């Protein structure tokens, strides 16, 4: 396959091996691909590994980039050796596919993974390294460069559920995201049966799974909060998440309707950009008032979540004054109503 000479039978064999590994990993994982919940496990596994077999002519670039051994050594591998060699690659793409799909419907997971990346960048025991399409946390051995840091090319990637089991005691101690990263780094460094790297997405999913296991929810800004579905921002102990979500929606709808005649009908802002402004405002408020919170999300980052073409320069020149004015109007209205509700709840 790596030399472009594989026939249908050889290709089918490798696909079958990867599919079997992916299906087994999905069966034992704490997390599932919620966007594909209507499909069988086999279909989910095939969806996850599909990108591995992208073709360029008769070649498979992703597989070529993964294997470092000479083709003759790969061709001499037994089926069991090939399974062990492919396992880290398949585990990585399955984990990334789960995150990618869940992230589409779960913004909190996206915020958590950003916090994991920040913690790794600030840590001394691990680094970030892109392997093929996936960003990995790598734990280099002493006096070895990150590029040569794998314990062995044949060792499997640590499963999410094993990471989660190790992180559960950290959750109970009232940890922050850097503590989770430190614990995961120590485990990867010490465990002799697994590779020294793991996808960033796997650590984020393991933190989520460990938090659920012990009845806690870890915020993306780094703190652990009880999952009693209660918002504690601004002292609003009696307002549940659903109340906050509805209030955000109502506030946004009200301000959007009030300002539309001036901005859209007055040709100040195109209608599609105006709509994106308020989707971004929703993301910005949810990051601050819904768990897990993300206090580090900037207004520009919130807008780029919905208009990726808006660079920092374009933002400053064309959007900042209008967008940040609308953010302030919505936020002030939201906080005022929130505080009023809180006062009403506290009255005897």
Secondary structure, DSSP 4 states (H G I P E B T S, - for coil): -TTS---HHHHHHHHHHHHHHHHHHHHH-S---GGGTTS-HHHHHHHHHGGGG--BTTB-HHHHHH--S-HHHHHT--HHHHHHHHHHHHHHHHHHHHHHHHHHH-HHHHHHHHHHHHHHHH-SS-EEEEETTEEEEE-PPTT--GGG--S-TTSBPPPHHHHHHHHHHHHHTT--HHHHHHHHHHHHHH-TTB-SEEEHHHHHHHHHHHHHHTTEEE-TTS-EEE-SSB--GGG-TT-BHHHHHHHHHHHHHHHHHHHHHHHTTTTSS-HHHHHHHHHHHHHHHHHHHSSSP-TT--HHHHHHTT-TT--HHHIIIIIHHHHHHHHHHHHHHHHHHHHHHHHHHH--
